[in-house]
């Protein structure tokens, strides 16, 4: 790929995207420019051939595709200073900023710039993200390029923008929910006899394997559950006790609470 990519915001997410793109070979390091006020923290990327700068305008002028990876409260000010540097129709802006709509971004720019919203999660750092993307006034060719870009960093699904808040809860907050389940699993493992390191390994690999079963076989969770729940067995005894304690309903209520928090704010 010969397109040049600018990442405005060299924080955890911005640098993770850059590192994933380099590692995948999707783009050559010197076709990426990452900006941050303190570029000394970007030394690692610079040593790998990535261009770094503390000038956002310079980055936008350089790139064919711009990834906006800043805090929500910074968006208006940054776009206000950059709006005259964007090229209409041919230059794509991809926002990975939580809770900022395409309409809001477009109003800040005041120009006909193709805009894509993307919601990755923290597993993007190891190229295992679940990224949801939505767009408006973007050509199919441009959308396909954005899809291919994030496909280097994990799984990608196109959704309607109205589902972006829900995607944030299920795909991004969901990482924390899954981690909390794994933590509880580890604690239980210690209680029944394992040391912490061994319990951690078993719990994490078991969850990874369960996820891969669903992704690779395309089955429903209940189909895989049925395979390990023998009559009068220990699995069904454990599942029933968890359900008696509100396991599934607690998870669902947690998801809904997170969604309502986003919707309210």
VOBA-1610 file (N, C-alpha, C; in pm, whole numbers, padded with zeros to 5 digits, always signed):
BEGIN
Unk+00083-00119+00000Unk+00000+00000+00000Unk+00088+00125+00000Unk+00055+00221-00087Unk+00137+00341-00099Unk+00078+00462-00029Unk-00040+00447+00029Unk-00103+00561+00094Unk-00023+00603+00219Unk-00021+00732+00242Unk+00047+00784+00361Unk-00056+00811+00470Unk-00020+00774+00591Unk-00113+00779+00703Unk-00060+00871+00812Unk-00146+00962+00859Unk-00113+01047+00973Unk-00197+01005+01091Unk-00133+00992+01206Unk-00204+00961+01330Unk-00190+01081+01422Unk-00301+01153+01438Unk-00301+01273+01523Unk-00330+01228+01666Unk-00226+01226+01748Unk-00240+01179+01885Unk-00158+01054+01909Unk-00039+01071+01960Unk+00051+00958+01982Unk+00041+00901+02122Unk-00081+00884+02172Unk-00101+00821+02302Unk-00101+00670+02289Unk-00161+00600+02385Unk-00161+00454+02383Unk-00226+00397+02258Unk-00345+00450+02222Unk-00416+00397+02107Unk-00347+00433+01977Unk-00306+00559+01963Unk-00239+00601+01841Unk-00112+00523+01814Unk-00030+00503+01916Unk+00095+00429+01897Unk+00067+00281+01872Unk-00036+00226+01936Unk-00071+00087+01913Unk-00113+00064+01768Unk-00188+00159+01712Unk-00228+00149+01571Unk-00104+00152+01481Unk-00013+00245+01508Unk+00109+00255+01429Unk+00191+00127+01437Unk+00208+00075+01557Unk+00287-00047+01575Unk+00224-00166+01504Unk+00091-00176+01513Unk+00022-00286+01446Unk+00034-00279+01295Unk+00024-00160+01240Unk+00035-00144+01095Unk+00176-00178+01046Unk+00276-00139+01125Unk+00415-00172+01089Unk+00437-00322+01095Unk+00394-00382+01204Unk+00416-00525+01225Unk+00346-00608+01118Unk+00230-00565+01074Unk+00155-00639+00973Unk+00212-00623+00833Unk+00294-00518+00814Unk+00348-00490+00681Unk+00249-00420+00591Unk+00138-00373+00646Unk+00034-00307+00565Unk+00086-00177+00504Unk+00171-00109+00576Unk+00225+00018+00528Unk+00370+00029+00574Unk+00452+00090+00492Unk+00593+00107+00527Unk+00604+00211+00639Unk+00695+00190+00734Unk+00706+00284+00847Unk+00721+00430+00807Unk+00796+00457+00698Unk+00816+00598+00661Unk+00698+00657+00586Unk+00589+00580+00576Unk+00464+00633+00522Unk+00364+00663+00634Unk+00413+00656+00758Unk+00331+00688+00875Unk+00394+00807+00947Unk+00310+00903+00984Unk+00357+01013+01068Unk+00266+01021+01190Unk+00326+01027+01308Unk+00252+01032+01434Unk+00285+01164+01504Unk+00181+01230+01554Unk+00204+01359+01620Unk+00175+01350+01770Unk+00251+01429+01843Unk+00230+01443+01986Unk+00304+01567+02032Unk+00249+01630+02134Unk+00315+01752+02183Unk+00456+01723+02232Unk+00473+01612+02305Unk+00605+01571+02353Unk+00653+01453+02269Unk+00726+01480+02162Unk+00765+01373+02070Unk+00874+01283+02127Unk+00931+01320+02240Unk+01034+01235+02299Unk+00977+01100+02341Unk+00846+01095+02367Unk+00784+00967+02404Unk+00761+00878+02283Unk+00787+00930+02164Unk+00769+00853+02040Unk+00901+00801+01984Unk+01004+00802+02065Unk+01138+00761+02020Unk+01137+00619+01964Unk+01064+00529+02029Unk+01058+00390+01984Unk+01005+00378+01842Unk+00900+00453+01811Unk+00845+00451+01675Unk+00942+00514+01577Unk+01004+00623+01619Unk+01098+00692+01530Unk+01215+00601+01495Unk+01260+00521+01589Unk+01372+00429+01564Unk+01334+00320+01465Unk+01204+00294+01453Unk+01157+00193+01357Unk+01125+00253+01220Unk+01151+00383+01204Unk+01134+00447+01075Unk+01011+00532+01060Unk+00928+00540+01164Unk+00808+00623+01160Unk+00846+00770+01173Unk+00777+00854+01099Unk+00798+00998+01111Unk+00723+01048+01234Unk+00784+01135+01311Unk+00717+01193+01427Unk+00723+01345+01418Unk+00621+01408+01475Unk+00614+01554+01466Unk+00528+01608+01580Unk+00553+01732+01618Unk+00465+01800+01714Unk+00376+01900+01642Unk+00370+01888+01509Unk+00290+01981+01427Unk+00180+01903+01355Unk+00057+01918+01402Unk-00056+01847+01341Unk-00080+01889+01197Unk-00064+02016+01168Unk-00087+02065+01031Unk+00010+01999+00933Unk+00132+01984+00972Unk+00233+01919+00889Unk+00190+01776+00858Unk+00137+01706+00957Unk+00096+01568+00939Unk-00023+01556+00844Unk-00121+01644+00859Unk-00240+01640+00773Unk-00202+01667+00628Unk-00116+01763+00606Unk-00073+01795+00469Unk+00004+01679+00405Unk+00069+01599+00487Unk+00151+01488+00439Unk+00067+01368+00396Unk-00047+01347+00463Unk-00116+01219+00455Unk-00230+01213+00356Unk-00259+01089+00314Unk-00379+01059+00235Unk-00495+01023+00327Unk-00462+00964+00441Unk-00562+00925+00540Unk-00515+00972+00677Unk-00606+01035+00750Unk-00573+01090+00882Unk-00655+01017+00988Unk-00586+00964+01088Unk-00652+00898+01201Unk-00648+00992+01320Unk-00766+01029+01368Unk-00776+01119+01483Unk-00788+01035+01610Unk-00684+01039+01693Unk-00678+00954+01813Unk-00647+01040+01936Unk-00735+01135+01963Unk-00715+01226+02076Unk-00829+01211+02175Unk-00824+01286+02286Unk-00931+01283+02384Unk-01053+01357+02329Unk-01174+01314+02367Unk-01296+01381+02317Unk-01296+01532+02337Unk-01247+01580+02452Unk-01251+01724+02479Unk-01152+01803+02392Unk-01061+01734+02325Unk-00963+01801+02240Unk-01008+01816+02096Unk-01112+01742+02058Unk-01151+01733+01917Unk-01182+01868+01855Unk-01269+01947+01917Unk-01312+02073+01857Unk-01194+02167+01829Unk-01109+02183+01928Unk-00996+02275+01913Unk-00899+02227+01806Unk-00869+02099+01805Unk-00775+02045+01707Unk-00829+02057+01566Unk-00955+02019+01546Unk-01013+02026+01411Unk-01030+02170+01365Unk-01057+02260+01456Unk-01069+02402+01420Unk-00939+02453+01358Unk-00826+02409+01415Unk-00696+02454+01364Unk-00652+02378+01239Unk-00717+02265+01211Unk-00674+02183+01098Unk-00767+02189+00977Unk-00886+02248+00993Unk-00989+02238+00890Unk-00944+02288+00753Unk-00860+02389+00748Unk-00816+02443+00620Unk-00706+02359+00555Unk-00654+02261+00629Unk-00546+02178+00576Unk-00596+02048+00515Unk-00724+02014+00539Unk-00779+01893+00482Unk-00817+01913+00335Unk-00797+01808+00257Unk-00835+01810+00116Unk-00972+01746+00101Unk-01063+01817+00039Unk-01199+01768+00025Unk-01206+01646-00066Unk-01290+01551-00029Unk-01327+01433-00107Unk-01217+01328-00119Unk-01092+01369-00137Unk-00986+01271-00163Unk-00913+01227-00036Unk-00920+01305+00070Unk-00849+01273+00194Unk-00949+01226+00300Unk-00925+01108+00355Unk-01020+01048+00449Unk-00977+01076+00593Unk-01075+01112+00676Unk-01051+01130+00819Unk-01117+01014+00893Unk-01039+00941+00969Unk-01089+00831+01051Unk-01079+00872+01197Unk-01191+00876+01266Unk-01191+00913+01407Unk-01207+00789+01494Unk-01115+00772+01589Unk-01127+00664+01687Unk-01161+00723+01824Unk-01220+00841+01822Unk-01255+00914+01944Unk-01393+00868+01992Unk-01401+00828+02117Unk-01527+00779+02173Unk-01630+00891+02187Unk-01753+00864+02142Unk-01864+00952+02170Unk-01876+01078+02086Unk-01794+01092+01982Unk-01801+01210+01896Unk-01855+01168+01759Unk-01969+01220+01722Unk-02039+01175+01602Unk-01975+01227+01474Unk-02007+01162+01365Unk-01962+01207+01233Unk-02016+01346+01205Unk-02141+01368+01240Unk-02203+01499+01217Unk-02127+01609+01291Unk-02087+01581+01413Unk-02013+01680+01492Unk-01876+01708+01429Unk-01810+01603+01388Unk-01678+01619+01324Unk-01692+01700+01195Unk-01794+01668+01117Unk-01817+01740+00991Unk-01845+01887+01017Unk-01920+01918+01122Unk-01950+02058+01152Unk-01825+02133+01196Unk-01733+02064+01262Unk-01607+02127+01302Unk-01520+02158+01181Unk-01522+02068+01083Unk-01439+02087+00964Unk-01501+02187+00868Unk-01634+02181+00853Unk-01700+02271+00760Unk-01662+02248+00616Unk-01612+02126+00586Unk-01570+02094+00450Unk-01617+01953+00416Unk-01620+01920+00287Unk-01668+01790+00242Unk-01555+01687+00247Unk-01517+01652+00369Unk-01413+01553+00390Unk-01479+01420+00425Unk-01447+01311+00355Unk-01501+01180+00389Unk-01461+01142+00532Unk-01558+01102+00614Unk-01532+01075+00755Unk-01577+00934+00791Unk-01491+00863+00861Unk-01522+00729+00911Unk-01503+00730+01063Unk-01599+00672+01134Unk-01580+00648+01278Unk-01539+00504+01298Unk-01441+00482+01381Unk-01395+00347+01411Unk-01386+00329+01561Unk-01431+00215+01611Unk-01425+00185+01753Unk-01347+00055+01774Unk-01215+00066+01792Unk-01135-00052+01824Unk-01135-00076+01975Unk-01064-00179+02020Unk-01044-00195+02164Unk-00895-00214+02193Unk-00861-00230+02320Unk-00720-00227+02358Unk-00640-00345+02305Unk-00707-00450+02260Unk-00635-00564+02202Unk-00572-00529+02067Unk-00597-00406+02022Unk-00533-00358+01899Unk-00382-00359+01915Unk-00334-00351+02039Unk-00190-00350+02066Unk-00124-00482+02027Unk-00202-00590+02020Unk-00147-00720+01980Unk-00215-00771+01852Unk-00274-00677+01777Unk-00341-00708+01650Unk-00457-00807+01668Unk-00530-00792+01780Unk-00646-00878+01807Unk-00768-00794+01844Unk-00777-00674+01789Unk-00888-00585+01821Unk-01018-00633+01756Unk-01129-00593+01816Unk-01259-00598+01750Unk-01293-00454+01718Unk-01291-00421+01589Unk-01313-00282+01547Unk-01443-00269+01470Unk-01530-00180+01514Unk-01654-00149+01443Unk-01635-00018+01368Unk-01679-00013+01243Unk-01663+00108+01163Unk-01796+00150+01101Unk-01813+00282+01091Unk-01932+00341+01028Unk-01887+00465+00953Unk-01961+00503+00851Unk-01916+00616+00769Unk-02033+00688+00706Unk-02001+00808+00655Unk-02098+00888+00582Unk-02023+00962+00471Unk-02079+00962+00352Unk-02021+01031+00237Unk-01879+00980+00206Unk-01864+00849+00217Unk-01735+00786+00188Unk-01755+00688+00073Unk-01665+00689-00024Unk-01677+00598-00138Unk-01650+00455-00093Unk-01696+00360-00171Unk-01675+00219-00138Unk-01526+00186-00138Unk-01452+00248-00228Unk-01307+00225-00233Unk-01240+00278-00106Unk-01280+00395-00062Unk-01223+00451+00061Unk-01261+00367+00182Unk-01387+00323+00186Unk-01433+00241+00298Unk-01360+00108+00302Unk-01336+00052+00185Unk-01266-00076+00179Unk-01123-00063+00230Unk-01060+00051+00198Unk-00922+00073+00246Unk-00920+00082+00399Unk-01016+00155+00456Unk-01023+00165+00603Unk-01049+00028+00664Unk-01138-00049+00601Unk-01167-00184+00648Unk-01040-00269+00644Unk-00967-00263+00534Unk-00845-00342+00521Unk-00740-00299+00622Unk-00734-00169+00650Unk-00638-00118+00748Unk-00664-00179+00886Unk-00788-00172+00931Unk-00819-00224+01065Unk-00819-00377+01068Unk-00836-00440+00951Unk-00828-00586+00945Unk-00687-00636+00975Unk-00587-00547+00960Unk-00450-00583+00998Unk-00436-00587+01150Unk-00533-00532+01220Unk-00524-00514+01364Unk-00628-00597+01440Unk-00693-00691+01370Unk-00793-00777+01433Unk-00913-00798+01341Unk-01029-00817+01400Unk-01154-00835+01325Unk-01222-00700+01304Unk-01296-00690+01193Unk-01364-00564+01159Unk-01508-00595+01119Unk-01600-00509+01162Unk-01738-00521+01117Unk-01791-00381+01088Unk-01866-00368+00980Unk-01931-00241+00947Unk-02068-00238+01014Unk-02097-00125+01078Unk-02225-00109+01146Unk-02284+00028+01112Unk-02410+00049+01150Unk-02470+00181+01138Unk-02416+00269+01251Unk-02400+00397+01223Unk-02341+00484+01325Unk-02425+00489+01452Unk-02556+00472+01441Unk-02642+00477+01560Unk-02608+00365+01659Unk-02534+00264+01614Unk-02494+00154+01701Unk-02355+00172+01761Unk-02291+00287+01737Unk-02154+00308+01784Unk-02145+00307+01938Unk-02243+00365+02005Unk-02239+00362+02152Unk-02250+00218+02201Unk-02337+00141+02138Unk-02352+00000+02175Unk-02224-00077+02145Unk-02158-00042+02034Unk-02033-00108+01999Unk-01925-00077+02102Unk-01927+00045+02153Unk-01831+00084+02257Unk-01848-00004+02381Unk-01972-00027+02420Unk-01999-00108+02539Unk-01962-00254+02516Unk-02008-00310+02404Unk-01989-00453+02380Unk-01844-00487+02343Unk-01782-00399+02262Unk-01648-00430+02212Unk-01534-00369+02291Unk-01555-00252+02349Unk-01446-00183+02420Unk-01458-00204+02571Unk-01573-00165+02628Unk-01596-00194+02770Unk-01594-00345+02792Unk-01637-00419+02691Unk-01642-00565+02701Unk-01509-00628+02735Unk-01398-00562+02696Unk-01267-00613+02732Unk-01251-00616+02884Unk-01293-00509+02949Unk-01284-00502+03096Unk-01376-00605+03160Unk-01496-00624+03102Unk-01588-00722+03158Unk-01529-00863+03148Unk-01468-00893+03034Unk-01405-01024+03015Unk-01288-01043+03112Unk-01211-00937+03132Unk-01098-00943+03226Unk-01146-00969+03368Unk-01259-00909+03405Unk-01312-00930+03539Unk-01355-01076+03557Unk-01414-01134+03451Unk-01449-01277+03457Unk-01323-01362+03475Unk-01220-01330+03399Unk-01095-01407+03408Unk-01035-01392+03547Unk-01038-01271+03601Unk-00985-01249+03736Unk-01058-01335+03838Unk-01190-01339+03828Unk-01268-01422+03920Unk-01233-01570+03903Unk-01211-01610+03778Unk-01173-01747+03750Unk-01040-01781+03817Unk-00946-01687+03810Unk-00815-01706+03872Unk-00830-01719+04024Unk-00911-01631+04082Unk-00932-01636+04226Unk-00993-01770+04269Unk-01089-01816+04188Unk-01149-01946+04217Unk-01048-02059+04202Unk-00962-02046+04099Unk-00860-02148+04077Unk-00763-02158+04194Unk-00728-02043+04252Unk-00639-02042+04369Unk-00708-02110+04487Unk-00838-02084+04501Unk-00911-02142+04614Unk-00918-02293+04606Unk-00919-02348+04484Unk-00928-02494+04472Unk-00791-02559+04453Unk-00683-02479+04468Unk-00553-02544+04479Unk-00440-02497+04390Unk-00465-02415+04290Unk-00358-02372+04200Unk-00285-02249+04255Unk-00157-02238+04219Unk-00087-02112+04247Unk-00136-02008+04148Unk-00110-01880+04177Unk-00167-01770+04098Unk-00123-01775+03952Unk+00006-01801+03927Unk+00057-01800+03790Unk-00008-01910+03706Unk-00022-02030+03765Unk-00082-02142+03691Unk-00231-02116+03668Unk-00299-02063+03769Unk-00441-02032+03753Unk-00462-01927+03645Unk-00373-01828+03641Unk-00379-01723+03539Unk-00367-01784+03400Unk-00268-01871+03381Unk-00246-01934+03251Unk-00367-02017+03208Unk-00415-02100+03298Unk-00529-02188+03264Unk-00653-02106+03232Unk-00681-02005+03312Unk-00801-01923+03292Unk-00794-01847+03160Unk-00680-01782+03134Unk-00667-01702+03012Unk-00672-01788+02886Unk-00600-01900+02887Unk-00599-01987+02769Unk-00735-02051+02746Unk-00806-02083+02854Unk-00940-02142+02840Unk-01037-02044+02774Unk-01032-01919+02816Unk-01118-01817+02755Unk-01079-01795+02609Unk-00948-01791+02582Unk-00901-01776+02444Unk-00952-01891+02357Unk-00941-02013+02408Unk-00987-02130+02332Unk-01137-02127+02309Unk-01212-02086+02411Unk-01358-02078+02396Unk-01396-01977+02288Unk-01326-01862+02287Unk-01353-01760+02187Unk-01320-01809+02047Unk-01208-01878+02034Unk-01167-01929+01903Unk-01265-02032+01849Unk-01324-02112+01938Unk-01426-02208+01894Unk-01542-02137+01826Unk-01589-02027+01886Unk-01701-01953+01828Unk-01662-01884+01698Unk-01542-01824+01695Unk-01498-01750+01577Unk-01470-01842+01459Unk-01408-01956+01485Unk-01367-02044+01375Unk-01476-02141+01331Unk-01562-02182+01424Unk-01666-02278+01390Unk-01800-02211+01362Unk-01814-02084+01404Unk-01938-02012+01380Unk-02056-02068+01457Unk-02029-02131+01571Unk-02136-02191+01649Unk-02189-02092+01753Unk-02301-02129+01813Unk-02359-02049+01922Unk-02299-02100+02053Unk-02278-02012+02152Unk-02222-02057+02279Unk-02292-02177+02340Unk-02426-02182+02330Unk-02498-02293+02393Unk-02463-02427+02328Unk-02429-02427+02199Unk-02389-02552+02134Unk-02260-02606+02195Unk-02165-02514+02224Unk-02039-02557+02284Unk-02058-02593+02431Unk-02149-02523+02499Unk-02178-02555+02639Unk-02235-02697+02650Unk-02326-02731+02556Unk-02388-02863+02560Unk-02286-02976+02551Unk-02173-02949+02483Unk-02072-03053+02463Unk-01997-03090+02592Unk-02002-02998+02689Unk-01927-03026+02813Unk-02017-03036+02936Unk-02149-03037+02915Unk-02242-03050+03028Unk-02306-03188+03025Unk-02239-03284+03085Unk-02292-03420+03091Unk-02394-03431+03204Unk-02489-03527+03193Unk-02590-03544+03297Unk-02527-03567+03435Unk-02575-03494+03533Unk-02528-03503+03671Unk-02379-03468+03685Unk-02326-03394+03586Unk-02184-03362+03587Unk-02148-03238+03666Unk-02017-03213+03676Unk-01970-03097+03754Unk-01992-02966+03680Unk-01992-02968+03544Unk-02010-02844+03469Unk-02150-02786+03489Unk-02251-02871+03475Unk-02388-02820+03490Unk-02414-02776+03633Unk-02352-02845+03729Unk-02368-02804+03869Unk-02312-02663+03890Unk-02195-02637+03832Unk-02135-02505+03843Unk-02214-02399+03771Unk-02259-02429+03649Unk-02339-02333+03572Unk-02468-02296+03643Unk-02535-02397+03695Unk-02662-02371+03764Unk-02641-02284+03887Unk-02532-02309+03961Unk-02506-02227+04080Unk-02477-02083+04040Unk-02401-02064+03932Unk-02372-01928+03883Unk-02500-01856+03843Unk-02588-01926+03775Unk-02714-01864+03733Unk-02803-01832+03853Unk-02802-01920+03955Unk-02879-01892+04077Unk-02829-01764+04143Unk-02699-01735+04127Unk-02640-01615+04187Unk-02649-01493+04094Unk-02715-01510+03981Unk-02738-01396+03892Unk-02628-01368+03793Unk-02552-01471+03753Unk-02437-01452+03665Unk-02475-01382+03534Unk-02563-01441+03456Unk-02599-01383+03326Unk-02670-01250+03341Unk-02764-01243+03436Unk-02841-01119+03452Unk-02750-01005+03497Unk-02648-01034+03579Unk-02554-00929+03622Unk-02474-00875+03505Unk-02431-00964+03418Unk-02357-00921+03299Unk-02443-00832+03210Unk-02565-00876+03187Unk-02656-00799+03101Unk-02686-00663+03162Unk-02711-00660+03292Unk-02737-00533+03360Unk-02616-00441+03354Unk-02497-00499+03364Unk-02375-00419+03353Unk-02360-00356+03216Unk-02388-00434+03112Unk-02383-00382+02975Unk-02482-00267+02956Unk-02603-00289+03005Unk-02707-00186+02991Unk-02670-00061+03069Unk-02613-00078+03189Unk-02573+00037+03269Unk-02465+00119+03198Unk-02370+00051+03136Unk-02265+00121+03061Unk-02324+00195+02942Unk-02417+00130+02873Unk-02480+00193+02757Unk-02560+00317+02798Unk-02633+00306+02908Unk-02713+00420+02954Unk-02623+00536+02998Unk-02507+00504+03051Unk-02412+00609+03090Unk-02364+00686+02968Unk-02331+00615+02860Unk-02288+00681+02737Unk-02402+00765+02679Unk-02520+00705+02674Unk-02635+00774+02614Unk-02669+00902+02691Unk-02657+00898+02824Unk-02689+01013+02907Unk-02586+01125+02891Unk-02461+01086+02880Unk-02354+01186+02868Unk-02348+01243+02726
//
